[in-house]
Amino acid sequence: KAGVTQTPRYLIKTRGQQVTLSCSPISGHRSVSWYQQTPGQGLQFLFEYFSETQRNKGNFPGRFSGRQFSNSRSEMNVSTLELGDSALYLCASSLQGGSPLHFGNGTRLTVT
Amino acid sequence: AQSVSQHNHHVILSEAASLELGCNYSYGGTVNLFWYVQYPGQHLQLLLKYFSGDPLVKGIKGFEAEFIKSKFSFNLRKPSVQWSDTAEYFCASDQTGANNLFFGTGTRLTVIP
């Protein structure tokens, strides 16, 4: 079974721009979660989608948004990028709420 | 608010030494507990999980963890570490049924051959 796939692996953007990250979950997994990983803050939960509905949301500003498609693929969008948004963004999928998460390799975003 | 604390930031051990990494969680209700490992250059992988039942859980690669409810702890152990265990280890918790994991800040383990 293929794992969680995140594209692109690396991104370099300028302050003020927006970015879209993509995540393809493991086949059959309906829940997709997004996390931000930084050296200072560690791993922080962004949001979780299940069957195209956002079920949980972390404590991030509205510039961070996401969506899930009918095939369970998910995208995350960050608008008006700030330097502090530079991080590794991880996507994780699971069968349903409460089951272990399977993580992708992440997208490393650098904002200059 | 729910939180997870890992008190050891960097642990250095020689091969064959025993390992114990501390983890404490703050939520007073029913929680699921996890240990994840991130080997250099690789993605986060699940080592073991506790949902309910036997408080001593066994995971992959000889790791185990003990859930002690009275101490809000879920420490990770391994009797004899190997050089290949060099990695970063993350403890995490979530409320039962939610997929909103709270992670600790991680413990970097370096095993010296």
Chai-1 contact restraints between the chains, C-beta under 6 A:
chainA,res_idxA,chainB,res_idxB,connection_type,confidence,min_distance_angstrom,max_distance_angstrom,comment,restraint_id
A,S31,B,N99,contact,1.0,0.0,6.0,A-B,restraint_1
A,S33,B,N99,contact,1.0,0.0,6.0,A-B,restraint_2
A,G42,B,F103,contact,1.0,0.0,6.0,A-B,restraint_3
A,G42,B,T105,contact,1.0,0.0,6.0,A-B,restraint_4
A,L43,B,F103,contact,1.0,0.0,6.0,A-B,restraint_5
A,F45,B,N100,contact,1.0,0.0,6.0,A-B,restraint_6
A,E48,B,N99,contact,1.0,0.0,6.0,A-B,restraint_7
A,N56,B,N100,contact,1.0,0.0,6.0,A-B,restraint_8
A,G97,B,G97,contact,1.0,0.0,6.0,A-B,restraint_9
A,G97,B,A98,contact,1.0,0.0,6.0,A-B,restraint_10
A,G97,B,N99,contact,1.0,0.0,6.0,A-B,restraint_11
A,G98,B,G97,contact,1.0,0.0,6.0,A-B,restraint_12
A,P100,B,L46,contact,1.0,0.0,6.0,A-B,restraint_13
A,P100,B,K49,contact,1.0,0.0,6.0,A-B,restraint_14
A,F103,B,H43,contact,1.0,0.0,6.0,A-B,restraint_15
A,F103,B,L44,contact,1.0,0.0,6.0,A-B,restraint_16
A,N105,B,H43,contact,1.0,0.0,6.0,A-B,restraint_17
